[in-house]
Amino acid sequence: MDGFPIELGSGAVATTYRARDTVLNSLVALKVIDRKIAKMPGVRSRFLREARAAAQIHHPNVARVSHYGEQDGECFYVMELVEGETLEAKVRARGSAAARVGA
């Protein structure tokens, strides 16, 4: 991965970026676990289980996971990049009831 990643969002454990896979020349979502958190016992294995579980889901409304890796103390996985409005933005703009029914 390379080419000026843009942060899409972050949580307690990981940050997700919009990035370019320079080998396949495609835009992807790249989820990277925080390096300090990755050193905590059990965190890497839970992150790997998350990636494996997500990779088993085949549904048009779920981003496909295509790769898992570890490099220089960082753990990451690569997902299909789905462009569009975030759920958070949708809820803010339309309210939680509208987001639930897909309005």
C-alpha positions as CSV (number, residue, x, y, z in Angstrom):
1,M,0.0,0.0,0.0
2,D,1.2,3.5,-0.7
3,G,0.1,6.8,-2.0
4,F,-1.0,9.2,0.7
5,P,-3.7,7.3,2.7
6,I,-6.6,9.4,3.9
7,E,-8.1,8.6,7.3
8,L,-11.8,7.5,7.0
9,G,-12.3,6.8,10.7
10,S,-10.9,5.4,13.9
11,G,-11.9,3.5,17.0
12,A,-10.4,2.3,20.2
13,V,-8.2,-0.3,18.5
14,A,-7.7,0.6,14.8
15,T,-7.8,3.3,12.2
16,T,-9.3,2.8,8.7
17,Y,-7.8,4.6,5.7
18,R,-8.6,5.2,2.1
19,A,-5.4,4.0,0.4
20,R,-4.0,2.8,-3.0
21,D,-2.9,-0.7,-3.6
22,T,0.1,0.1,-5.8
23,V,0.5,-3.5,-6.9
24,L,-3.1,-3.8,-8.2
25,N,-3.5,-0.1,-8.8
26,S,-6.8,0.1,-7.0
27,L,-8.3,2.1,-4.2
28,V,-8.9,0.1,-1.0
29,A,-9.9,0.5,2.6
30,L,-6.9,-0.3,4.9
31,K,-7.6,-1.1,8.6
32,V,-4.5,-0.8,10.7
33,I,-4.3,-1.7,14.4
34,D,-2.5,0.8,16.6
35,R,1.1,-0.3,17.2
36,K,1.0,0.2,20.9
37,I,-2.3,-1.7,21.3
38,A,-1.0,-4.5,19.1
39,K,1.6,-5.3,21.7
40,M,-1.1,-6.1,24.3
41,P,-1.7,-9.8,24.9
42,G,-4.4,-11.2,22.7
43,V,-5.0,-8.2,20.6
44,R,-3.3,-9.4,17.5
45,S,-5.2,-12.7,17.6
46,R,-8.5,-11.0,18.1
47,F,-7.7,-8.7,15.1
48,L,-6.9,-11.7,13.0
49,R,-10.1,-13.4,14.0
50,E,-12.0,-10.2,13.1
51,A,-10.4,-10.2,9.6
52,R,-11.0,-13.9,9.1
53,A,-14.7,-13.6,10.1
54,A,-15.2,-10.6,7.9
55,A,-13.5,-12.4,5.0
56,Q,-16.2,-15.2,5.3
57,I,-19.1,-12.8,4.7
58,H,-20.3,-12.6,1.1
59,H,-23.1,-10.1,0.9
60,P,-23.6,-7.0,-1.3
61,N,-23.9,-4.7,1.7
62,V,-20.6,-5.8,3.3
63,A,-17.2,-4.8,2.2
64,R,-15.0,-7.8,1.1
65,V,-11.8,-8.4,3.0
66,S,-9.0,-9.4,0.6
67,H,-5.7,-9.4,2.5
68,Y,-4.3,-9.6,6.1
69,G,-0.7,-8.8,6.9
70,E,1.8,-7.9,9.6
71,Q,4.8,-5.7,8.9
72,D,7.2,-3.7,11.1
73,G,5.0,-4.3,14.2
74,E,1.8,-3.3,12.5
75,C,-1.2,-5.5,11.8
76,F,-3.6,-4.6,9.0
77,Y,-6.2,-5.9,6.7
78,V,-7.4,-4.7,3.3
79,M,-11.0,-4.3,2.4
80,E,-13.0,-3.3,-0.6
81,L,-13.5,0.5,-0.5
82,V,-17.1,1.4,-0.6
83,E,-17.6,5.1,-1.5
84,G,-20.5,7.1,-0.2
85,E,-22.0,8.6,2.9
86,T,-21.1,7.1,6.3
87,L,-23.7,5.7,8.6
88,E,-22.8,8.4,11.1
89,A,-23.4,11.2,8.5
90,K,-26.7,9.6,7.5
91,V,-27.9,9.4,11.1
92,R,-26.9,13.0,11.7
93,A,-28.7,14.2,8.6
94,R,-31.8,12.1,8.7
95,G,-32.1,10.7,12.2
96,S,-31.7,7.1,13.4
97,A,-35.1,5.9,12.1
98,A,-34.4,6.9,8.6
99,A,-31.0,5.2,8.7
100,R,-32.6,2.0,9.8
101,V,-35.0,1.8,6.9
102,G,-32.4,2.8,4.4
103,A,-33.9,6.2,3.5
